[in-house]
């Protein structure tokens, strides 16, 4: 905010409201700012310190028994920029305070359990910012679109997700759920760009195209998932993501806003500072070798 | 190297050699460069991209079955700057490719097992840079100094560590062990600085002073640990660390050198690029909503 990049706060503008309709979200839009790419990249750099200080406070309070922590859920179609968010927004928080989990297609063992079984161990501990690259929402997105689970089971999961999110929220987890929203045309450009650059071929997955062809079904599944699981304690934010610089700056600002709302304070030491100074001074003649 | 900051490579200069004597290492020295703080901080920034590209290649090769990975072990007296190394050197690698583990005093369950039991699950997987903030070396450092284990058991551990390190090296783990070496006078300054800044009080631990008073015994334990576990496949580097800017730039350059020696290549895609371009083109008329 300090740099004047944001006219309005994306944490308010992009937060899902009653009556939300994904079809009305323009992936090319840049709500909250009238500025362009260069200014957006500057904003990302300049606000990194603000994010880092908040994250350090979050981490610090846990060292004196505080229970607060954050969980950021990232969901999107392929090539929408989840990786870029991790590498350009969350790389600016201290590695000590970041717990990143990438959820892949479930293993046979994971499939033999309830869908939340593999999620639970990755709920962030006190002081941490947990980031889920994909998440339990895959179980109502690809699983719905591909009919990997029967309709009744998919139906059950929306409620189970909200119960789970309420349960961890009660333990001090601030939940921020983000959908990066790109257009199929933008995805096409990005997939072709990957194919054009041999250094990016390892990121290209021939299976992604199959999901691409199911775009309308995925958008329906996102709409329903957002409607059914958007709550006061676990809100969704839908971020237009055709412009990478916008999506990154917006996610950074959403995270900063949500951390700021936690009213974090530097913990007060539980020791006598003067006495400790004296103890250090007593060892001032220590020499080695 | 590109910036001319390094006259000689610290990966060579700081690598432990036969006949190594910790008493001859000056914590104030800056081997390999004649430049100062400002140039050192520039070097750290400017070489971050070099580190990131190597790390990305390391990560990429694992996606096509490569087994290579790196383990960086950080050991030091309190306030020597381990945290700064993590936050200023390793924060520049992609979060996806970094696995940081901080080892604390062992729990009752951990103490009931062999000392390597809690280490094994944190050996980095293919493509990852694992960083240990403290490690299995605590089991021959504080445990030796404090007699937490009988002498015969400590004695056994040196060999067990080398067996363990050889075993994981055989699986593709490049091991880099770093001791940050500060003087007791420098530690005193840093502890007092923590006491002077209320925002840093949460980092201050009254117990640290007890270890400080055992400085000579710790230096003996480091000397012995380094002698007994420095091997071709798991070398030690002793980094003068009174100047933070030097220690950070030196560790960054050591990691870059060791990654470079792995001769990493971008993996070649296992798909037909032209056919994939056509498949993407076939879906070019996809529109939503």
Interface residues (C-beta under 8 A of the other chain):
Chain A: X22 X23 X60 X63 X64 X83 X86 X87 X90 X91 X92 X94 X95 X96 X98 X100 X102 X131 X133 X183 X184 X185 X188 X191 X192 X195 X198 X199 X201 X202 X204 X206 X209 X212 X213 X215 X216 X219 X266 X267 X268 X269 X271 X273 X276 X277 X279 X280 X283 X284 X286 X287 X288 X289
Chain B: X22 X23 X60 X63 X64 X83 X86 X87 X90 X91 X92 X94 X95 X96 X98 X100 X102 X131 X133 X183 X184 X185 X188 X191 X192 X195 X198 X199 X201 X202 X204 X206 X209 X212 X213 X215 X216 X219 X266 X267 X268 X269 X271 X273 X276 X277 X279 X280 X283 X284 X286 X287 X288 X289
